[in-house]
Amino acid sequence: MQTLEIAAEALQVSVFDFFDCEQKEVLRNKLIWEAVTLLLEQSESRQQKALNILKEVFKP
């Protein structure tokens, strides 16, 4: 469940949105799925590090 929460936060959607048919357009983006797939292959601590990096890179 934590992995889904991390992915949802990175995509700025709720975990529920992953299963909402109306949100499928967000999930069709190939680049996003590649990033999510890569994150899923990592340990939770590495996922958190990646999320922290993304937050810094995309900070307004």
C-alpha positions in Angstrom: 0.0 0.0 0.0 2.8 2.4 0.7 4.1 2.0 -2.8 0.8 3.0 -4.2 0.7 6.0 -1.9 4.2 7.1 -3.1 3.2 6.7 -6.7 -0.1 8.6 -6.2 1.7 11.4 -4.4 4.3 11.6 -7.2 1.4 11.8 -9.8 -0.5 14.2 -7.6 -3.6 12.0 -7.5 -5.2 10.0 -4.8 -4.7 6.2 -4.5 -8.4 5.9 -5.3 -7.7 7.7 -8.6 -5.6 4.7 -9.7 -8.8 2.7 -9.8 -11.2 5.4 -11.1 -12.1 4.8 -14.7 -12.2 8.6 -15.3 -8.6 9.0 -14.3 -7.4 6.4 -16.9 -6.1 9.3 -19.0 -3.6 10.3 -16.3 -2.4 6.7 -16.1 -2.0 6.2 -19.8 1.0 8.4 -20.0 3.9 6.1 -20.9 6.6 8.2 -19.2 4.7 8.3 -15.9 4.2 4.5 -16.0 7.9 4.0 -16.8 8.8 6.1 -13.7 6.2 4.2 -11.6 7.5 0.9 -12.8 11.1 1.9 -11.9 10.0 3.0 -8.4 8.1 -0.3 -7.8 11.4 -2.1 -8.4 13.1 -0.2 -5.6 13.1 -0.6 -1.8 10.9 1.7 0.2 13.8 3.8 1.3 15.0 4.3 -2.3 11.5 5.2 -3.3 11.4 7.9 -0.6 14.8 9.2 -1.8 13.5 9.4 -5.4 10.3 11.2 -4.2 12.4 13.7 -2.3 14.5 14.4 -5.3 11.5 14.9 -7.5 10.0 17.3 -5.0 13.2 19.3 -5.1 13.5 19.3 -8.9 9.9 20.4 -9.4 9.7 22.8 -6.5 7.8 26.0 -7.6 
